């Protein structure tokens, strides 16, 4: 068996294990994916070499080096040799670099996103899925649109669909779903939900309203507490839910409104010390967030993000903000060498 065949055999075994993951097997699988990516991901292999880290000496997930998320803006990241089926890309201001995440198996991503949602809300097919994502629909390459499109296709309710600026139609469907007690997910980018709240305040008790973040210069930046307060008052609901995801991840996390996220089965969040990017912060202490995404086995599963937050012993985590340029600098000292 040649190296390419060995890599494919190892990859297919990991994929099967990721699709059947449970909490008790997370650490062992994460370490096996680390060893696979340290061997077959050229960028990550070089990153480890520059750090002076031997994969054979890494026996705990806390000892795994996390690749700075900025590499998604400068490199096509792959573990193994394969042709991408498509690429997710992030939004960005004019002239700014955007992240690009290559996808080998779109159907795997769809299944993984459905499992992650179902863990907290039940099967997506039981929901009427209404997606208010104008800024994402206006560009190509959005992983959020890709996920929402699949959720809409899976839904048993014919009223499911995307809404750009046809908010009056959306309000009518929401009112109908509420009247008929249809389990309903309103998934919206923050500024669009604010627009809806201002133009069409309507009681939506019983509807799951979920914001995905993202003002992107459309409106004044608000804290999550401010945003949720405005939306709760306008829609007369007790809580606004949140989805945490990004171009660089194939897994998501969800919050039911208390500001604390719970990750999908394929995801775990750790905090690192801000002044020492290779040191893991104690549970409950504020730090920069590292994410293990086992679903990223074809690219890189160990990502040092620029999000500031806290990770707790039970797996939950909280987002507190973003690192500024001076904070992030210590995490990126190796970028120029790769």
N, C-alpha and C positions, 0 to 999 in steps of 0.2 A: 504494500500500500504506500503510495507516494504522499508527500506532505499535503497536497491539496485534498486528497481523499481523506486523510487523517483529520484535517480541519473540518471537512464537511460532516464526517461521522461524529466528531465531538460536538459540533454545532447542533446537529439534529437531536442528539441526546439531551443537550442543555435546553433546547426549545421544548421538548416533551416535558422535562422537569419543571420549567417555568409555567407551563400551562396547567400543571397539577399541583402548584406550590401550596403549602400550608405553612403556618407560622413556625412550626417546629423544625422545618427543613430549610428555613430562610438562610441562616448563617452558612451552612455547608454548601448550599447552592451558590451563594454569593462568592465564596472562596473559590469554587470551581470555575465560575465565570471569570473571576479575577485572573486565575491561572491561564485560562483560555485566551483572554484578551491580552495578557502580558506576552503571550507567545505569538498571536496572530494579528494583533493590531500594531502596525509599525510605529504610529505616532505614540501610542501609550508605552510601547516597549522602549522607545528612545527617552520618553519622559522618565520612566523608572530608572533607566541607565544614568541619566543626568542627576537624578536624586541619589544615586548610589544604593538603590533598593533592589535586593535580590528576591524574586517571587517566592523562592523556596523558604525564605525566612519569614514570610507573612502567613501567620496562622490564626489571626483574629481579624474580623472586619474592621475593628478600630485601627488596625495597622495598615490598612490598604490606603495608598496614596490616591487622592481624588484629583482628576484632571480639571484645571480651570475652565470654566464654561466658555471663556473667550475663544478657545480653539475652534468652536463651531463657526466662528466668523472668519477664520483664516485657513481652515483645512477641511477637506472631505474626510470624515472619520469613518473608518471601516475596520471590522475584525474579519479577516478572511478576504478572499477575492470573489467578488460578485458584482453583477450589474444592478444598479438601483432601479426599482420599479417606479419610484417617484421620489421627490424631495420636498420636505416641509421647509418653509422659510418664515422667519420672523418679520414683523413690521419694523419700520425704522424711519427716521427723518431723512429728508433729501440729502444724499451724499454720505450718509452714515453706513457703516458696515452692518450687515444683517446676518443672523445665524442661519445655517443651512444644515438640515438633518436628513441624511439619506435613509430611505426605507426600502428594505429588501422584500418584505412580505406584508402587503397592505391588509390581507385578510387576518393575519395574526394580530395586527394592531386593532382592527375592529373587534375581534373577539376579546382581546384584553381590556379594551375600554368598556365593553358591555359588562364583563365580569366585575370590573371595578365599580361601576355604577350600581349594579345589582346588589353588591355587598351591603350598600347603605340604603337603597331606595326600592329594591325589588326589581324584577325583570323590566327592562326598558320597553319591551313590547306592550306592557300593560298601561303605559303612559301615553297621553297625548303630548307630543313634543313640539313646542313652539319656540323657534330660535330667532331672537332679535339681535342680529349680529351685523349691522350695516358696515362698519369699518372693515370687518373681516371678509365679508362677501364682495367688497369692492377691490380686492386684490387676490392674487392666486397664491397657493402654497400654504394656506392656513391649516394647521393640524386640528384646530378647534372646529372649523367648518367641516373638515373631513369626518371628525367624530360626530358632530351634530347631524350631518347628512346620513350617516349610518343609523343613528338613533331614530331619525325620522322614517327611514325605510323600514326599520324593524317594528315600528309602532303599529298596533292594530287599529289605530284611530285615523280615519281619512282626513281629519282636519289638521293633522300634524303638518308642519312645513316651516319654511324660512319666511321672514318678514324683513323687508328692507326699510321702506318708509311708509308702508301701507298700514299705519297703526290703527286706523278705524276698523279695518277688517280684523286685526288682531284682537282689539277690545271686544268685538262681537263674539269671536270664538271663545275668548276667556270667559265672558259672561255665560255663554251656552254651556261650557264645560263645568263652571261652578254650579249652575242651575241643575245639571244632570249628574252632579257628583262624580265626574270623570277624573281619575287621577291624572294630574296635569303638571308638566314641567315647563316653566317659562325660563328659558336660558338666554341671558342677555348680557351684552357688554355694558359696562357701568354707565357711560354717558347716554346710551340709548334708553336704558331703564329710567334714568333721570328725566329725559325728554318725555317719556311715556307718563311718568308720574306727574309731571307738570301739566301736560296737555290733556291727559285722560285719567285723573284720579278716580279709582274705582275699587270698591271692596272686593278683595280676592282671597278671602279666608278659605283655606282648604287647597289653594294652589301653591305649589312649590316654586317660589321665585328664586332663581339662582343667578348671581352675578359672577362674571368671569374676570373682573378687573378691567383696566384699560380706559383711561381718559385720553391718552395720546394727544394731548394738546387741544382736545375738542372743548373742554370745559375746565374750570378751576379745579385743581387737584383737591380731593377731599380725603380725610382719613376714612378707614373702613367704618368706624363708628358713626361718623357724620353721614356717610352715604346710606348706611343701613337705617339710620334714624329717619331720614327723609323718605326713603322708600316704604318703610313700615307705616309711617303716618299716612302716606298717599294711598297705599293699597290696603290699609287696615288689616295687617297681618302681624303675627307675634314675632316672626323671625324672617330674615333674608338669608338664604343659603349662599355658599360660595364654592366655586370650583378652582382648584389650584393645579395648573398645568402649564406647560411651556413647549416651545418648538423642540427643545433639546430632550424632552422626555416622551416616552410612550405610555406612561402611567399617569394617573391623576390622583388627587386627594380632594376630599370634600369636607365642608363645614356646614353644620345645620343652623348656624347663626350665632353661635357663642364665640366665634373668632378662633376656635381651636380646630385644626384640620386633622382628619383621620385618613391615612394613606391607603391606597389599594393594596391587595396582598403582595404585589410584585414590587412594592416601594417601601423604603425606609429612609428616615431623615435623621441625621446627626448634626450637631453644632460643632464647629471648630473655633478655636481661639482666634480672635481677629489679628493679634500681633504675631501669631505663630500658626501659619496655615496647615502645618503638619500635625498639630496637636488637637485632639478631640476635647471639646468642652464637656464639663460635667452636666448630667441631665438637669434641665430646669434653668440653666445659666444662659445668658444671652451670648450669642456668637453668630458667625456667618454659617450658613447652612450648607451641608454636604448631603447630596442625595444619592442613594443607591437605587437604581432602577433596573431590576433584573430583566425587564422587557427589552432593554437596550443591548441585549447580548450580541447583536450584529454590529454594534457601533462602540459605545463606551457606557458602562453601567455605573461608573463612579465619577460624579460630577460635583465640583466645588462651585456653588452658585454665588451670586452677588447679593442674595437675599439675607437680611438680618432677622434673626428670630431665636426661638427657644425650642428645643426638642425634649420631650419628656420620656420617662422610663417606660410608659405603657405604649409608646409608639406614636402618640399624638404630637403635633407641633404647632407653633404659632408664628405668624409672620409679623414682624415689627417694622420693617422698612427695607431700605437698600443701603449697601455700603457706598460711601462716597469714594472719590478717586484715590484719596490718600489711604483709606482703609484697604481698598482692593489691591493697591500696588504690591503689597507683600505677598499676595497670592500669585502674582504674575511674573515673578523674577525670571522664570525659565522660558517665558514666551519667546523672547528674542533668540534663544538658543535652539529652538525647534523649527 
